[in-house]
């Protein structure tokens, strides 16, 4: 048999082919090695930032210099085009959509204006623009405390660090208005040196400490939910912890269920406001998304908030968390279909089916609550005494608490449809009991006919019925936005160099 060299001598073109193939292989291997080294460098950079600022830097742009991918995706929260069947990021007037809410919140700020929340990008702007803050000017102070700013900005931990936690909570809402200007962002959830997730708001840490739990021992996967639980929870302003200061507190000492939190509030005789029509001592649920999530199947399976609302994505060979915090329904491929293999339209249809079923009973509960408030108002007008009304008003309080707890959690009908359905159904039972008691009381007071309901078919009619002067309130809001907010923003711009 002839050797390879002999074959080459007879056919020299084979040598050239071998040479060219060798060159191509070497080139491709070099290209692969270069790409691996480049991606490794990117990965190392992603986790070893060289920051020249402190933990309390509130400007997301500064953090974004080291993390351009996360920064670019975060600012997509400014997109307000997505609208799902019930929520989304669009601007949506909830009182216009459902005027009964005006009656349910009569005497409370939510009856003036209540809009569907937009993306985190608008957190500060939306708080300034809402009538619930009272549109303060040089002659008036907002009825809302400074504590209302707590979840809206990385300027909050900065100010807490500068003046102290209790001092930050002290005073009315406009006190820190000129300071709170940067929207929710990097410093709220990340450690500046390691970029590991961390808790920047004391209320969550304090709540777990009262339960004997050390949040510092949470796993990374647990932290992907706990950073959200800093804000997406039920809370109240406790004026007893630091005398006279509305100290932000999570009412979890007895447990996190709707009944345990209700028991906590009842024991301390806490109320958010007195209802203008029924005179019931009311509770306003905030947004107990974390509490309801814990009772659902995804929490049971170890799925975090970020897995669905901030799923991982890859770009240029680098895997990172998509900071476009949004509804999974607008990102089904990266959110849902990582685990579920059904087609997109089937997954969305299943979500809507769950929401529809919960919504059906929520509407029933709303109708019954509106009637109960107006029937209670009639009972007072007919001469009912406090002793006669106390148990009835407690029922109204408990029933509306369950309604509000269910709807204020926003995603509760998907996160935990079984528990949400149970809560709504118990609310229906309780309010029916209140109405039975009211019908007997009205009969005893000589009123033996059905209580007529006012025309509340529009937001304007409902607001007029409860006595709101919306022309005056809107004029005050306009003055505030035109004359006060620009001054705040100018002052903030001048302070940037001192951060």
C-alpha positions as CSV (number, residue, x, y, z in Angstrom):
1,X,0.0,0.0,0.0
2,X,1.3,3.4,-0.9
3,X,2.0,5.9,1.8
4,X,0.0,9.1,2.2
5,X,3.1,11.1,1.1
6,X,3.4,9.0,-2.1
7,X,-0.3,9.7,-2.8
8,X,0.3,13.4,-2.4
9,X,3.3,13.3,-4.8
10,X,1.1,11.7,-7.4
11,X,-1.8,14.1,-6.8
12,X,-0.4,17.4,-5.4
13,X,-3.9,19.1,-5.4
14,X,-4.8,16.9,-2.4
15,X,-2.1,18.7,-0.4
16,X,-3.7,22.0,-1.2
17,X,-7.1,20.8,-0.2
18,X,-5.7,19.5,3.1
19,X,-3.9,22.8,3.7
20,X,-7.0,24.9,3.0
21,X,-9.2,22.7,5.2
22,X,-6.7,22.9,8.0
23,X,-6.7,26.7,7.7
24,X,-10.5,26.9,7.9
25,X,-10.7,24.6,10.9
26,X,-8.0,26.6,12.8
27,X,-9.8,29.8,11.9
28,X,-13.2,28.5,13.2
29,X,-11.6,27.2,16.4
30,X,-10.0,30.5,16.9
31,X,-13.3,32.3,16.4
32,X,-15.0,30.0,18.8
33,X,-12.3,30.6,21.4
34,X,-12.5,34.3,20.9
35,X,-16.3,34.2,21.4
36,X,-16.0,32.2,24.6
37,X,-13.5,34.6,26.0
38,X,-15.6,37.6,25.1
39,X,-18.8,36.1,26.7
40,X,-16.8,35.1,29.8
41,X,-15.6,38.7,30.1
42,X,-19.2,39.9,29.7
43,X,-20.4,37.5,32.4
44,X,-17.6,38.6,34.8
45,X,-18.4,42.3,34.1
46,X,-22.1,41.6,34.8
47,X,-21.3,40.4,38.3
48,X,-18.3,42.5,39.2
49,X,-19.4,46.2,38.8
50,X,-17.0,49.0,39.5
51,X,-19.4,51.5,40.9
52,X,-18.2,55.0,42.0
53,X,-21.4,55.7,44.0
54,X,-23.1,54.6,47.2
55,X,-26.0,52.3,48.0
56,X,-28.2,55.3,48.2
57,X,-27.7,56.6,44.7
58,X,-31.3,57.1,43.5
59,X,-30.6,57.7,39.8
60,X,-31.2,54.6,37.8
61,X,-29.1,56.0,35.0
62,X,-26.0,55.7,37.1
63,X,-26.6,52.1,37.9
64,X,-27.4,51.5,34.2
65,X,-23.9,52.5,33.1
66,X,-22.7,49.1,34.5
67,X,-25.8,47.1,33.5
68,X,-27.0,48.4,30.2
69,X,-29.2,45.4,29.3
70,X,-31.1,45.5,32.6
71,X,-31.4,49.3,32.4
72,X,-32.7,49.3,28.9
73,X,-35.3,46.6,29.7
74,X,-36.3,48.4,32.9
75,X,-37.2,51.6,31.0
76,X,-39.6,49.6,28.9
77,X,-41.9,49.9,32.0
78,X,-42.7,53.3,30.5
79,X,-44.7,51.5,27.7
80,X,-48.4,51.9,28.4
81,X,-49.8,50.2,25.4
82,X,-50.5,46.7,26.7
83,X,-54.1,46.1,27.8
84,X,-55.3,42.7,29.0
85,X,-58.9,41.9,29.7
86,X,-58.9,43.3,33.2
87,X,-55.6,45.1,33.7
88,X,-52.4,45.9,31.8
89,X,-50.2,49.0,31.7
90,X,-52.8,51.3,30.1
91,X,-54.2,54.3,31.9
92,X,-57.6,53.2,33.1
93,X,-60.1,55.2,35.2
94,X,-61.5,52.5,37.5
95,X,-64.2,54.8,38.9
96,X,-65.4,55.5,35.4
97,X,-65.5,51.8,34.6
98,X,-67.3,50.9,37.8
99,X,-69.1,53.8,39.6
100,X,-70.1,51.6,42.5
101,X,-66.6,52.0,43.8
102,X,-67.4,55.6,44.6
103,X,-70.1,54.4,47.0
104,X,-67.9,51.7,48.5
105,X,-65.2,54.3,49.3
106,X,-67.5,57.2,50.3
107,X,-65.6,59.5,52.7
108,X,-62.2,58.2,51.6
109,X,-59.7,59.5,49.1
110,X,-60.2,56.6,46.6
111,X,-63.7,57.9,45.9
112,X,-62.2,61.1,44.3
113,X,-59.9,59.4,41.8
114,X,-58.6,55.8,41.3
115,X,-56.7,54.8,38.3
116,X,-55.2,51.5,37.1
117,X,-51.5,51.4,38.1
118,X,-49.1,51.9,35.2
119,X,-45.5,50.7,35.1
120,X,-42.9,51.3,37.8
121,X,-41.5,54.1,35.6
122,X,-44.5,56.2,36.5
123,X,-44.6,55.4,40.3
124,X,-43.7,59.0,41.4
125,X,-45.6,60.8,38.7
126,X,-48.8,58.9,39.3
127,X,-48.7,59.7,43.0
128,X,-48.3,63.4,42.3
129,X,-51.1,63.3,39.8
130,X,-53.8,61.6,41.9
131,X,-56.4,63.6,43.8
132,X,-56.0,61.4,46.8
133,X,-52.9,63.3,47.9
134,X,-55.0,66.4,48.3
135,X,-53.1,68.7,45.8
136,X,-51.3,70.7,48.5
137,X,-50.3,74.3,48.0
138,X,-49.0,77.1,50.2
139,X,-52.3,77.4,51.9
140,X,-53.2,73.7,52.5
141,X,-51.5,70.5,53.6
142,X,-52.1,67.1,52.1
143,X,-54.3,64.8,54.2
144,X,-51.8,62.0,53.4
145,X,-48.7,61.3,55.5
146,X,-45.2,61.1,54.2
147,X,-45.4,57.4,54.7
148,X,-47.3,57.2,51.4
149,X,-44.0,57.8,49.6
150,X,-42.3,54.7,51.0
151,X,-42.7,52.3,48.0
152,X,-42.4,54.8,45.2
153,X,-38.7,55.6,44.8
154,X,-35.0,54.8,45.6
155,X,-35.0,58.3,47.0
156,X,-36.8,56.8,50.0
157,X,-33.9,54.7,51.4
158,X,-31.7,57.6,50.7
159,X,-33.8,59.9,52.9
160,X,-34.3,57.2,55.5
161,X,-30.5,57.0,55.7
162,X,-30.2,60.8,56.0
163,X,-32.9,61.6,58.5
164,X,-33.9,58.3,60.1
165,X,-36.9,56.0,59.5
166,X,-39.3,57.5,62.0
167,X,-38.4,61.0,60.9
168,X,-39.0,60.1,57.3
169,X,-42.5,58.9,58.1
170,X,-43.3,62.1,60.1
171,X,-45.3,64.9,58.7
172,X,-47.7,65.3,55.7
173,X,-47.1,64.1,52.2
174,X,-45.7,67.3,50.6
175,X,-42.8,67.4,53.1
176,X,-40.6,65.1,51.0
177,X,-42.2,66.0,47.7
178,X,-39.2,67.9,46.5
179,X,-36.9,64.9,47.5
180,X,-38.9,62.0,46.0
181,X,-38.3,62.4,42.3
182,X,-36.7,59.2,40.9
183,X,-39.0,56.3,40.0
184,X,-38.7,52.8,41.4
185,X,-35.4,51.3,40.3
186,X,-32.1,49.6,40.9
187,X,-31.3,50.7,44.5
188,X,-34.6,49.5,45.7
189,X,-33.7,45.8,45.2
190,X,-29.9,45.5,44.6
191,X,-26.8,45.8,46.7
192,X,-24.5,48.3,45.1
193,X,-21.3,46.2,45.6
194,X,-22.4,42.7,44.7
195,X,-25.7,43.4,42.9
196,X,-27.3,40.6,45.0
197,X,-30.9,41.2,45.9
198,X,-31.4,43.0,49.2
199,X,-34.3,44.5,51.2
200,X,-34.2,48.3,51.3
201,X,-37.5,48.9,53.2
202,X,-37.6,48.3,57.0
203,X,-41.3,47.3,57.3
204,X,-40.7,43.9,55.7
205,X,-37.7,43.1,57.9
206,X,-39.6,44.2,61.0
207,X,-42.6,42.1,60.1
208,X,-40.6,38.9,59.8
209,X,-38.6,39.7,63.0
210,X,-41.9,39.9,65.0
211,X,-42.6,36.4,63.7
212,X,-39.2,35.2,64.8
213,X,-37.8,34.9,61.2
214,X,-34.5,36.1,59.9
215,X,-34.9,37.4,56.4
216,X,-31.2,37.5,55.8
217,X,-31.2,33.7,55.6
218,X,-33.6,33.7,52.6
219,X,-32.4,31.9,49.5
220,X,-31.8,33.7,46.2
221,X,-35.0,32.2,44.8
222,X,-37.0,33.4,47.8
223,X,-35.4,36.8,47.4
224,X,-36.8,37.0,43.9
225,X,-40.2,37.2,45.6
226,X,-39.3,39.1,48.8
227,X,-38.0,42.2,47.0
228,X,-41.5,42.5,45.6
229,X,-43.0,41.8,49.0
230,X,-41.4,45.0,50.3
231,X,-44.4,46.8,48.6
232,X,-46.9,44.5,47.1
233,X,-48.5,43.7,50.5
234,X,-51.2,44.7,53.0
235,X,-50.0,47.4,55.4
236,X,-51.2,50.2,57.7
237,X,-49.9,53.2,59.4
238,X,-49.3,52.4,63.1
239,X,-49.3,55.6,65.2
240,X,-48.5,53.7,68.5
241,X,-45.0,52.4,67.6
242,X,-43.5,55.9,67.6
243,X,-46.0,58.1,69.2
244,X,-48.0,60.2,66.7
245,X,-45.9,59.0,63.7
246,X,-47.7,57.0,61.0
247,X,-45.1,54.2,61.1
248,X,-45.5,51.8,58.1
249,X,-46.4,48.3,59.5
250,X,-47.4,45.0,58.0
251,X,-50.2,43.4,60.1
252,X,-48.9,39.8,60.0
253,X,-48.4,39.2,63.7
254,X,-51.3,36.7,63.9
255,X,-50.8,35.3,60.3
256,X,-51.3,36.5,56.8
257,X,-54.8,35.2,55.9
258,X,-57.6,37.6,55.4
259,X,-59.2,36.5,58.7
260,X,-56.0,36.8,60.7
261,X,-55.3,40.3,59.5
262,X,-58.9,41.2,60.2
263,X,-58.5,39.8,63.7
264,X,-55.3,41.9,64.1
265,X,-57.1,45.1,63.1
266,X,-60.3,44.4,65.1
267,X,-58.3,43.7,68.3
268,X,-56.7,47.2,68.1
269,X,-59.9,48.9,67.0
270,X,-58.1,50.2,63.9
271,X,-60.0,51.8,61.0
272,X,-58.8,53.6,57.9
273,X,-61.9,55.8,57.8
274,X,-65.5,56.1,58.8
275,X,-67.8,55.5,55.8
276,X,-69.7,58.6,54.9
277,X,-73.1,56.9,54.3
278,X,-73.2,53.9,56.6
279,X,-70.9,55.3,59.3
280,X,-69.2,51.9,59.4
281,X,-65.5,51.8,60.7
282,X,-63.9,50.7,57.4
283,X,-60.7,49.0,56.5
284,X,-59.0,49.8,53.1
285,X,-56.9,46.9,51.8
286,X,-53.8,48.0,50.0
287,X,-52.4,45.4,47.6
288,X,-51.9,42.0,49.4
289,X,-50.5,40.4,46.3
290,X,-47.7,38.6,48.3
291,X,-50.1,37.2,50.9
292,X,-52.4,35.7,48.3
293,X,-49.6,34.5,46.1
294,X,-48.4,32.4,49.0
295,X,-51.6,30.4,49.0
296,X,-51.4,29.5,45.3
297,X,-50.0,26.7,43.3
298,X,-47.1,28.6,41.9
299,X,-45.7,29.5,45.3
300,X,-46.2,25.9,46.4
301,X,-44.0,24.8,43.4
302,X,-41.3,27.3,44.3
303,X,-42.1,29.8,41.4
304,X,-41.0,33.3,42.3
305,X,-42.6,36.6,41.3
306,X,-39.6,37.3,39.1
307,X,-39.9,34.0,37.3
308,X,-43.1,35.2,35.6
309,X,-43.0,39.0,35.8
310,X,-39.2,39.3,35.1
311,X,-38.2,36.1,33.3
312,X,-34.7,35.4,32.2
313,X,-33.6,36.2,28.7
314,X,-30.5,35.9,26.6
315,X,-28.7,38.5,24.5
316,X,-25.3,38.2,23.0
317,X,-24.7,34.9,24.8
318,X,-25.4,36.6,28.2
319,X,-28.3,35.4,30.3
320,X,-29.9,38.1,32.5
321,X,-33.2,39.0,34.1
322,X,-35.6,41.0,32.0
323,X,-36.4,44.1,34.0
324,X,-39.4,45.0,31.9
325,X,-41.6,44.2,34.9
326,X,-45.0,43.5,33.3
327,X,-47.9,41.1,33.0
328,X,-46.8,37.6,31.9
329,X,-49.7,37.8,29.4
330,X,-47.6,40.2,27.4
331,X,-44.6,37.9,27.4
332,X,-46.1,34.4,27.4
333,X,-43.2,32.7,25.6
334,X,-40.6,33.7,28.2
335,X,-42.9,33.5,31.2
336,X,-45.5,30.8,30.9
337,X,-44.2,28.5,28.2
338,X,-40.9,27.9,30.0
339,X,-43.0,25.4,32.1
340,X,-46.3,25.1,30.2
341,X,-46.3,23.6,26.7
342,X,-49.7,24.7,25.6
343,X,-50.1,27.3,22.9
344,X,-50.2,31.0,23.7
345,X,-53.9,31.5,23.0
346,X,-54.9,28.5,25.2
347,X,-52.8,29.7,28.1
348,X,-54.3,33.2,27.9
349,X,-57.8,31.8,27.6
350,X,-57.3,29.8,30.8
351,X,-56.1,32.9,32.7
352,X,-59.2,34.8,31.5
353,X,-61.5,31.9,32.5
354,X,-60.2,32.0,36.0
355,X,-60.5,35.8,36.2
356,X,-64.0,35.8,34.7
357,X,-65.3,33.3,37.4
358,X,-63.9,35.4,40.2
359,X,-65.1,38.6,38.7
360,X,-68.6,37.3,38.5
361,X,-68.9,36.9,42.2
362,X,-66.9,40.0,42.9
363,X,-69.7,42.0,41.1
364,X,-72.3,40.3,43.2
365,X,-70.5,41.3,46.4
366,X,-70.1,44.8,45.2
367,X,-73.8,45.2,44.5
368,X,-74.7,43.8,47.9
369,X,-72.2,46.2,49.7
370,X,-73.6,49.2,47.9
371,X,-77.1,48.3,49.0
372,X,-75.9,47.7,52.6
373,X,-74.3,51.1,52.9
374,X,-77.3,52.9,51.6
375,X,-79.7,50.8,53.7
376,X,-77.6,51.6,56.8
377,X,-77.7,55.3,55.9
378,X,-81.5,55.0,55.8
379,X,-81.6,53.2,59.2
380,X,-79.7,56.1,60.7
381,X,-82.1,58.6,59.2
382,X,-85.0,56.6,60.6
383,X,-83.6,56.9,64.1
384,X,-81.5,53.9,64.7
385,X,-79.2,53.9,67.7
386,X,-75.5,53.1,67.9
387,X,-76.3,50.0,69.9
388,X,-78.7,48.8,67.3
389,X,-76.2,49.4,64.5
390,X,-72.9,48.2,65.9
391,X,-73.1,44.5,64.8
392,X,-74.5,45.5,61.4
393,X,-71.6,47.9,60.8
394,X,-69.1,45.3,61.9
395,X,-70.6,42.9,59.3
396,X,-70.4,45.6,56.6
397,X,-66.7,46.3,57.6
398,X,-65.8,42.6,57.4
399,X,-67.6,42.0,54.1
400,X,-66.1,45.0,52.4
401,X,-62.7,44.0,53.8
402,X,-63.0,40.7,52.0
403,X,-64.1,42.3,48.8
404,X,-61.2,44.9,48.9
405,X,-58.6,42.3,49.9
406,X,-59.6,40.2,46.8
407,X,-59.6,43.0,44.2
408,X,-56.7,45.1,45.6
409,X,-54.4,42.1,45.2
410,X,-54.9,42.6,41.4
411,X,-53.6,39.3,40.3
412,X,-55.2,37.3,43.1
413,X,-57.7,35.6,40.8
414,X,-54.9,34.0,38.9
415,X,-52.2,33.7,41.6
416,X,-54.6,31.9,43.9
417,X,-58.1,31.5,42.4
418,X,-59.3,29.0,45.1
419,X,-58.4,31.2,48.0
420,X,-59.7,34.3,46.3
421,X,-62.9,32.6,45.5
422,X,-63.3,31.5,49.1
423,X,-62.7,35.0,50.4
424,X,-65.3,36.5,48.0
425,X,-67.9,33.9,48.9
426,X,-67.5,34.5,52.6
427,X,-67.9,38.2,52.0
428,X,-71.2,37.6,50.2
429,X,-72.4,35.6,53.1
430,X,-71.4,38.2,55.7
431,X,-73.0,41.1,53.8
432,X,-76.2,39.2,53.3
433,X,-76.3,38.7,57.1
434,X,-75.9,42.5,57.5
435,X,-78.8,43.2,55.1
436,X,-81.0,40.8,56.9
437,X,-80.3,42.5,60.2
438,X,-80.9,45.9,58.5
439,X,-84.3,44.8,57.1
440,X,-85.4,43.7,60.6
441,X,-84.2,46.9,62.2
442,X,-85.9,49.1,59.5
443,X,-89.1,47.2,60.1
444,X,-88.8,47.8,63.9
445,X,-88.3,51.5,63.0
446,X,-91.5,51.5,61.0
447,X,-90.0,51.3,57.5
448,X,-91.4,48.2,55.8
449,X,-90.5,48.8,52.2
450,X,-87.5,48.4,50.0
451,X,-84.9,51.1,50.3
452,X,-84.7,53.0,47.0
453,X,-81.2,53.2,45.4
454,X,-79.9,56.5,43.8
455,X,-78.8,56.8,40.2
456,X,-75.1,56.0,40.4
457,X,-74.8,54.9,36.8
458,X,-71.8,57.2,36.2
459,X,-68.8,58.3,38.2
460,X,-70.1,61.9,38.2
461,X,-73.5,60.9,39.5
462,X,-72.0,58.7,42.2
463,X,-69.6,61.5,43.3
464,X,-72.4,64.0,43.4
465,X,-74.5,61.7,45.5
466,X,-71.8,61.4,48.2
467,X,-71.2,65.1,48.2
468,X,-67.9,65.6,46.4
469,X,-67.3,68.9,44.7
470,X,-65.2,67.6,41.8
471,X,-64.9,71.0,40.1
472,X,-63.2,72.4,43.1
473,X,-60.9,69.4,43.6
474,X,-59.8,69.3,40.0
475,X,-59.1,73.0,40.0
476,X,-56.8,72.5,43.1
477,X,-55.1,69.6,41.4
478,X,-54.4,71.6,38.3
479,X,-52.9,74.5,40.3
480,X,-50.7,72.0,42.2
481,X,-49.4,70.4,39.0
482,X,-48.7,73.7,37.3
483,X,-47.3,75.7,40.2
484,X,-45.9,73.3,42.8
485,X,-44.5,70.3,41.0
486,X,-42.2,72.2,38.7
487,X,-40.6,73.9,41.7
488,X,-40.0,70.4,43.3
489,X,-38.4,69.1,40.1
490,X,-36.1,72.2,39.7
491,X,-34.9,71.8,43.3
492,X,-34.2,68.1,42.8
493,X,-32.2,68.8,39.6
494,X,-30.0,71.3,41.6
495,X,-29.4,68.7,44.3
496,X,-28.2,65.9,41.9
497,X,-24.5,66.6,42.3
498,X,-24.8,66.1,46.0
499,X,-26.0,62.5,45.8
